[in-house]
Amino acid sequence: MNITVQTCGLAVLALLLFFLQSHRALGLYREKIFRIIIYTITLSLILDVLSLVAIELLGVLPQPFVEFVCKLYLDMLMWGVWAALLYVLCDALPELVHRRVLRNLAIANVVASIIFFALPIYIYDAEVVYTYGPSTLFVYACAVVYITSITVCAIVYRKRINKRRFAAIGVWMTIWCCAMALQFFNQGLLVVGFASALGVLILFVVMENPEANIDKRLGCFNAYALSEYLAALFERDEPFSVLELSLESRNIIEGKVVPVASYYPSVLKIALKHHDVRVFKNVNLSLVLVSSSEETLRTVAQEILETFRDDELFMSYTDFVLTGQGQAFSTMMDLFNFLFYVRSGASGTRAGLIEADEEALARYREKYLVEQEIA
């Protein structure tokens, strides 16, 4: 029994899972689909090893049980390619549409699994170990259909799909097809599972590495992550609140140097005590806190102000703008233009919490319409 290749694949996936779990996720829909991929591929490799062990113990274990374990492995391979198709469609389709597609494809794959388990499987156990028969051919056929669908979708929606994701998926599918061809013509060469692990590794390195979303100096999410997260919230049309902590407006105007970085660790420590709050470092000197609860952000702001109430420098050069109207906007630029409008209207006052309420939003909309008419 040779499980070296499968063990290497499992080691790679174990490392990826460790890195994923060691970082706080943004909670994007695409991240959840990627986790489905990594979990299904990991399970398929585990079942690959178990199937080889079961075949090795064929004289001890009942043959129907051994055949069932082998079928579980092959079926999980099919679910792995299914998950890859869903991942390709993440960029191509709006989230609500994608959820419907996911549901329909899941039903179709369940039907395919039922047909697969109804077909016979045969085990070859001599110098090399492998399975063959109608059920194995059925899995290969389904895999070809899914990989063809992935290729077609990637080409059709290539303008919507992130270019780096398009390239990563192309490399993965090439590796997978080569591995399937090798194993089909040389069934003793069990490399499909390892090819799956390589594909997940490529996706992780190119697109899904959580380090890419982290500001290296502060440890919170960066501006790129902020744009991705807000874009997802706008698409879902979910209510959310934003607290912008700005340390740039007055010190730039007055030409003074304020040690902004020295305040960040304490601010982050306070904000991250609240699990419903995500903290982002924007491209300017501001921190942006996003939560589904306006009251939670209000509490965070009050805690920060209370912590620094005796710090004249902080209190003189910091603005807090809170809005519970996040869903009223359709773009990140529009949202932050509104926050800047509110902050500018309150400039010259001592630091405190500025509420960007519905009345402020109405004034901003009116100003925007006037500017549009003039333009």
PLY file of the C-alpha trace (Angstrom):
ply
format ascii 1.0
element vertex 375
property float x
property float y
property float z
element edge 374
property int vertex1
property int vertex2
end_header
0.00 0.00 0.00
1.49 3.33 -1.12
-0.16 6.40 0.37
2.84 8.75 0.10
1.22 11.00 -2.52
-2.04 11.26 -0.56
-0.17 11.98 2.67
1.74 14.83 0.99
-1.56 16.26 -0.26
-3.08 16.07 3.21
-0.02 17.79 4.70
-0.42 20.67 2.23
-4.13 21.03 3.02
-3.49 20.84 6.77
-1.09 23.79 6.48
-3.60 25.77 4.44
-6.34 25.09 6.99
-4.00 26.22 9.76
-3.28 29.51 7.97
-6.98 30.06 7.27
-7.98 29.44 10.88
-5.19 31.65 12.26
-6.61 34.77 10.58
-9.91 36.49 11.12
-12.02 36.13 7.98
-13.86 38.99 6.32
-16.92 36.77 5.99
-17.24 37.25 2.24
-19.42 34.82 0.33
-16.46 33.87 -1.88
-14.46 32.89 1.22
-17.22 30.49 2.23
-17.19 28.85 -1.22
-13.40 28.47 -1.02
-13.79 26.80 2.37
-16.27 24.36 0.80
-13.58 23.51 -1.76
-10.84 22.97 0.79
-13.09 20.89 3.08
-14.35 18.64 0.26
-10.85 18.12 -1.17
-9.47 17.36 2.30
-12.26 14.86 2.94
-11.68 13.24 -0.46
-7.98 12.73 0.32
-8.81 11.25 3.73
-11.28 8.88 2.06
-8.64 8.07 -0.57
-6.31 6.85 2.17
-9.13 5.00 3.95
-10.15 3.27 0.72
-6.59 2.02 0.19
-6.47 0.80 3.80
-9.86 -0.92 3.36
-8.68 -2.65 0.17
-5.51 -3.76 1.97
-7.75 -5.33 4.64
-10.14 -6.86 2.12
-9.60 -10.31 3.59
-10.61 -9.04 7.02
-13.33 -6.50 6.24
-16.59 -7.41 4.46
-16.37 -6.73 0.72
-19.60 -4.60 0.64
-18.08 -2.32 3.29
-14.81 -1.98 1.36
-16.75 -1.16 -1.82
-18.79 1.44 0.09
-15.62 3.17 1.36
-14.18 3.22 -2.17
-17.42 4.71 -3.47
-17.38 7.39 -0.78
-13.95 8.49 -1.99
-14.97 8.62 -5.66
-18.20 10.44 -4.81
-16.30 13.06 -2.81
-14.03 13.63 -5.83
-17.16 14.49 -7.79
-18.24 16.95 -5.09
-14.78 18.55 -5.22
-15.15 19.36 -8.93
-18.69 20.59 -8.19
-17.29 23.03 -5.61
-14.70 24.23 -8.13
-17.49 25.14 -10.56
-19.24 27.14 -7.84
-16.01 29.00 -7.11
-15.58 29.99 -10.76
-19.10 31.44 -10.80
-18.54 33.60 -7.68
-17.23 36.55 -9.70
-19.52 35.94 -12.66
-22.87 35.98 -10.84
-24.47 38.23 -8.19
-24.57 36.56 -4.79
-28.34 35.99 -4.75
-28.24 34.42 -8.22
-25.22 32.34 -7.21
-27.07 30.98 -4.19
-29.88 29.77 -6.45
-27.36 28.20 -8.82
-25.65 26.54 -5.84
-28.94 25.05 -4.69
-29.81 23.73 -8.17
-26.33 22.30 -8.75
-26.41 20.67 -5.32
-29.69 18.93 -6.19
-28.24 17.79 -9.53
-25.12 16.45 -7.83
-27.15 14.60 -5.20
-29.04 12.87 -8.02
-25.71 12.03 -9.68
-24.44 10.61 -6.37
-27.52 8.41 -6.02
-27.00 7.04 -9.55
-23.31 6.53 -8.81
-23.95 4.52 -5.64
-26.44 2.34 -7.52
-23.78 1.31 -10.06
-21.40 -1.60 -9.38
-17.73 -1.11 -8.54
-14.89 -3.60 -8.84
-11.59 -3.73 -6.99
-8.27 -4.75 -8.48
-5.83 -5.83 -5.78
-2.58 -7.27 -7.08
0.75 -5.49 -7.58
-1.18 -2.22 -7.79
-4.52 -1.28 -6.23
-7.35 0.53 -7.97
-11.09 0.45 -8.60
-12.84 0.08 -11.93
-16.25 -0.61 -13.42
-19.42 1.37 -14.30
-19.37 3.51 -11.14
-15.77 4.60 -11.76
-16.52 5.45 -15.39
-19.58 7.41 -14.24
-17.42 9.56 -11.92
-14.96 10.25 -14.74
-17.85 11.23 -17.01
-19.29 13.62 -14.39
-15.84 15.10 -13.78
-15.42 15.73 -17.51
-18.83 17.46 -17.61
-17.96 19.67 -14.63
-14.48 20.56 -15.90
-15.92 21.37 -19.31
-18.54 23.57 -17.60
-15.80 25.30 -15.58
-13.80 25.99 -18.75
-16.83 27.28 -20.67
-17.97 29.52 -17.77
-14.46 30.90 -17.31
-14.27 31.81 -21.01
-17.81 33.21 -21.26
-17.50 35.30 -18.08
-13.77 36.11 -18.38
-14.46 39.87 -18.32
-16.25 39.57 -14.97
-13.81 37.13 -13.37
-10.76 38.52 -11.60
-7.79 38.04 -13.95
-5.65 36.40 -11.28
-8.48 34.04 -10.36
-8.99 33.24 -14.05
-5.30 32.33 -14.39
-5.26 30.29 -11.16
-8.33 28.31 -12.19
-6.80 27.68 -15.62
-3.63 26.23 -14.07
-5.67 24.12 -11.63
-7.89 22.67 -14.37
-4.82 21.86 -16.48
-3.18 20.00 -13.59
-6.44 18.21 -12.79
-7.04 17.12 -16.40
-3.48 15.82 -16.71
-3.83 13.90 -13.44
-7.17 12.41 -14.48
-5.75 11.34 -17.85
-2.73 9.74 -16.18
-4.87 7.87 -13.67
-7.41 6.81 -16.32
-4.74 5.20 -18.51
-2.59 4.03 -15.60
-5.03 3.25 -12.81
-2.30 2.28 -10.41
-1.02 5.87 -10.47
-3.25 7.53 -7.86
-2.51 11.23 -8.40
-5.96 12.85 -8.79
-6.26 13.59 -5.07
-2.83 15.23 -4.93
-3.67 17.27 -8.06
-6.75 18.52 -6.20
-4.59 19.60 -3.26
-2.21 21.41 -5.63
-5.18 23.25 -7.12
-6.34 24.44 -3.71
-2.77 25.54 -2.91
-2.66 27.59 -6.13
-5.99 29.28 -5.34
-4.81 30.03 -1.81
-1.50 31.56 -2.88
-2.94 33.58 -5.76
-6.36 34.68 -4.45
-7.42 33.46 -1.01
-4.42 34.15 1.21
-5.89 36.09 4.18
-2.56 37.92 4.57
-3.45 39.91 1.44
-6.30 41.54 3.38
-4.21 42.51 6.40
-2.42 45.79 7.03
1.09 44.57 7.87
1.83 47.34 10.37
-1.40 47.38 12.35
-2.76 43.86 11.96
-6.28 45.00 11.07
-7.88 44.72 7.62
-6.49 46.97 4.88
-8.11 49.30 2.34
-8.43 46.58 -0.31
-10.34 44.40 2.15
-12.56 47.40 2.97
-13.49 47.86 -0.69
-14.25 44.13 -1.08
-16.30 43.99 2.12
-18.36 47.11 1.39
-18.98 45.95 -2.19
-20.44 42.72 -0.78
-22.66 44.62 1.67
-23.91 46.95 -1.07
-24.71 43.96 -3.28
-26.66 42.22 -0.51
-28.47 45.49 0.33
-28.11 44.67 4.02
-28.33 47.39 6.70
-24.96 48.20 8.23
-23.30 50.99 10.18
-19.94 52.70 9.76
-17.77 54.56 12.26
-14.89 56.52 10.73
-12.15 57.57 13.12
-10.24 60.28 11.28
-6.91 61.58 12.49
-6.05 63.57 9.40
-8.45 66.43 8.82
-7.25 69.07 11.28
-3.56 68.19 11.51
-3.17 68.51 7.73
-5.02 71.82 7.67
-2.98 73.24 10.54
0.29 71.79 9.24
1.15 70.01 12.47
2.62 66.53 12.82
0.51 64.28 15.02
1.89 60.86 16.11
-1.10 59.01 14.71
0.47 55.54 14.84
0.89 55.69 18.61
-2.89 55.74 19.10
-3.78 52.83 16.84
-2.90 49.87 19.13
-5.16 51.13 21.93
-7.98 51.97 19.52
-7.77 48.52 17.89
-7.72 46.79 21.27
-10.96 48.53 22.25
-12.68 47.92 18.91
-11.75 44.24 18.62
-13.32 43.43 21.98
-16.62 43.60 20.12
-17.04 40.53 17.88
-19.52 42.21 15.54
-17.00 44.91 14.59
-14.53 44.71 11.71
-11.70 47.26 11.69
-10.10 48.53 8.47
-7.17 50.86 7.82
-8.22 53.15 4.99
-5.85 54.59 2.38
-5.70 57.84 4.35
-4.95 58.07 8.07
-8.41 56.96 9.14
-9.67 53.78 10.72
-13.03 52.49 9.52
-15.17 50.31 11.75
-18.08 48.40 10.20
-20.82 46.58 12.09
-24.40 45.46 11.65
-25.24 47.34 14.86
-25.13 51.13 15.08
-25.41 50.93 18.86
-22.30 48.72 19.06
-20.26 51.29 17.12
-21.61 54.07 19.32
-20.43 52.12 22.37
-16.98 51.62 20.80
-16.68 55.34 20.06
-17.65 56.26 23.61
-15.11 53.78 25.04
-12.34 55.23 22.87
-13.23 58.80 23.83
-13.33 57.82 27.49
-9.89 56.17 27.21
-8.28 59.26 25.66
-10.28 61.99 27.40
-7.17 63.36 29.15
-5.03 63.25 26.00
-5.24 66.80 24.65
-3.47 65.88 21.41
-5.86 63.05 20.59
-8.93 65.02 21.59
-7.83 67.99 19.48
-7.00 66.16 16.27
-9.48 63.30 16.06
-12.95 63.14 14.55
-15.52 60.38 14.97
-18.31 60.16 12.40
-21.00 57.51 12.86
-23.73 56.62 10.41
-26.31 53.87 10.54
-27.30 54.61 6.94
-24.72 52.45 5.18
-27.30 50.69 3.02
-28.46 54.06 1.65
-25.39 54.18 -0.61
-24.40 52.11 -3.61
-20.66 52.78 -3.77
-17.80 53.15 -1.33
-16.93 56.55 -2.79
-20.43 57.89 -2.20
-20.41 56.65 1.39
-17.09 58.28 2.26
-17.99 61.49 0.46
-20.99 61.64 2.78
-18.84 61.05 5.87
-16.41 63.74 4.70
-19.34 66.13 4.15
-20.58 65.55 7.69
-17.10 65.81 9.20
-16.37 69.05 7.32
-19.57 70.59 8.62
-18.48 69.93 12.20
-14.85 71.02 11.83
-13.37 73.28 14.46
-15.08 71.54 17.37
-13.43 69.48 20.09
-13.33 65.73 19.39
-16.59 63.97 19.99
-19.01 61.64 18.28
-20.59 63.22 15.19
-23.88 61.55 14.28
-24.49 61.35 10.53
-28.22 60.75 10.79
-31.09 60.77 8.28
-31.32 64.57 8.42
-27.63 64.88 7.48
-28.17 62.37 4.69
-31.08 64.42 3.33
-28.92 67.58 3.31
-26.13 65.70 1.55
-28.52 64.35 -1.08
-29.91 67.84 -1.66
-26.40 69.27 -2.04
-25.50 66.46 -4.45
-28.59 67.12 -6.59
-27.82 70.84 -6.74
-24.26 70.11 -7.83
-25.54 67.72 -10.49
-27.92 70.35 -11.86
-25.17 72.98 -11.95
-22.83 70.56 -13.70
0 1
1 2
2 3
3 4
4 5
5 6
6 7
7 8
8 9
9 10
10 11
11 12
12 13
13 14
14 15
15 16
16 17
17 18
18 19
19 20
20 21
21 22
22 23
23 24
24 25
25 26
26 27
27 28
28 29
29 30
30 31
31 32
32 33
33 34
34 35
35 36
36 37
37 38
38 39
39 40
40 41
41 42
42 43
43 44
44 45
45 46
46 47
47 48
48 49
49 50
50 51
51 52
52 53
53 54
54 55
55 56
56 57
57 58
58 59
59 60
60 61
61 62
62 63
63 64
64 65
65 66
66 67
67 68
68 69
69 70
70 71
71 72
72 73
73 74
74 75
75 76
76 77
77 78
78 79
79 80
80 81
81 82
82 83
83 84
84 85
85 86
86 87
87 88
88 89
89 90
90 91
91 92
92 93
93 94
94 95
95 96
96 97
97 98
98 99
99 100
100 101
101 102
102 103
103 104
104 105
105 106
106 107
107 108
108 109
109 110
110 111
111 112
112 113
113 114
114 115
115 116
116 117
117 118
118 119
119 120
120 121
121 122
122 123
123 124
124 125
125 126
126 127
127 128
128 129
129 130
130 131
131 132
132 133
133 134
134 135
135 136
136 137
137 138
138 139
139 140
140 141
141 142
142 143
143 144
144 145
145 146
146 147
147 148
148 149
149 150
150 151
151 152
152 153
153 154
154 155
155 156
156 157
157 158
158 159
159 160
160 161
161 162
162 163
163 164
164 165
165 166
166 167
167 168
168 169
169 170
170 171
171 172
172 173
173 174
174 175
175 176
176 177
177 178
178 179
179 180
180 181
181 182
182 183
183 184
184 185
185 186
186 187
187 188
188 189
189 190
190 191
191 192
192 193
193 194
194 195
195 196
196 197
197 198
198 199
199 200
200 201
201 202
202 203
203 204
204 205
205 206
206 207
207 208
208 209
209 210
210 211
211 212
212 213
213 214
214 215
215 216
216 217
217 218
218 219
219 220
220 221
221 222
222 223
223 224
224 225
225 226
226 227
227 228
228 229
229 230
230 231
231 232
232 233
233 234
234 235
235 236
236 237
237 238
238 239
239 240
240 241
241 242
242 243
243 244
244 245
245 246
246 247
247 248
248 249
249 250
250 251
251 252
252 253
253 254
254 255
255 256
256 257
257 258
258 259
259 260
260 261
261 262
262 263
263 264
264 265
265 266
266 267
267 268
268 269
269 270
270 271
271 272
272 273
273 274
274 275
275 276
276 277
277 278
278 279
279 280
280 281
281 282
282 283
283 284
284 285
285 286
286 287
287 288
288 289
289 290
290 291
291 292
292 293
293 294
294 295
295 296
296 297
297 298
298 299
299 300
300 301
301 302
302 303
303 304
304 305
305 306
306 307
307 308
308 309
309 310
310 311
311 312
312 313
313 314
314 315
315 316
316 317
317 318
318 319
319 320
320 321
321 322
322 323
323 324
324 325
325 326
326 327
327 328
328 329
329 330
330 331
331 332
332 333
333 334
334 335
335 336
336 337
337 338
338 339
339 340
340 341
341 342
342 343
343 344
344 345
345 346
346 347
347 348
348 349
349 350
350 351
351 352
352 353
353 354
354 355
355 356
356 357
357 358
358 359
359 360
360 361
361 362
362 363
363 364
364 365
365 366
366 367
367 368
368 369
369 370
370 371
371 372
372 373
373 374
